[in-house]
Amino acid sequence: MGKIMAKANVNVRIDSHIKELATKLLHRMGLDQTTAIEMFYRQIIAERRLPFQPVVASTLDEQIAAAAIKNNPKC
């Protein structure tokens, strides 16, 4: 007979619009939020890292400089 796993709650604060969009997409995939979050946690455990690569967003100054170089490669 299988082992009964204790359940725990995870409480997070997230932008309501982000939650709404993600919930709709998850529903289209046949998933609820609980299942998706458990899948995310299981993937973290399996890979022993985040299942995606976080990147540092460019500052406005960096974006302007990159655009200037792209538009005038002689700089």
N, C-alpha and C positions, 0 to 999 in steps of 0.2 A: 504494500500500500504506500502511496506517495506521502512525502513529508508535507505537513501543513505549514505554509509560510506566514509569518506574522506580517501584517500590513502596517505601513506608516504613512503619515500625511506629509506632503511637501507644500508649503505655503509660499507663494511668490507674488510680487507685485509686478505687473506688466501693463504696458500701454493698452487701453481697452480696444483701440482700433487694430493693433497687432494681434491681439487675442482673437478678435472677431474674424479677421482674415484667415488666420491660421486654423481656427476651428472649422470654418467653411471648407477650406482645402482638405483638412484631415477627414471631414465627413465624406467628401467626394472620393477619398482613398479608402473609405470603409473603416476609419480609425476614430476613436475618441481621444480626448486629451490625455487621459490617464494612460492609455496604451501607448500613445506616441512618446510621452515622457519616460515611461518605463523602457521603451525601445532605445531612447536616447541614452539613458543611464546604463543599460546593458551594453551598448556599443562602446561607451566610455570604458567600462570594465574590460571588455574584450580587447580593445585596442590599447588600453592603458594610456589614453590621451583623448582629447576632444576629437570627435569624428569629422572635423573640418579644420581648416587652417585659418585662425584669426589673423587679420591684417590691420595694420595701423592706417587709419584714414588720413589722406593728405590734408594739410592745412590749406586754407584759401590761398595763401602766398605761394605754396608749392604748386597748386593747380594753375595759378596765373603764370608762374615761371615755366611750367611744362607746356602750357598753351603757347606762350611766346616763342619757345624753342621750336615747337611743332610748326607754327605758322611762319617762322623765319629761321630756317636751319643754318643760316650763315652766322648767327649769333654765337 
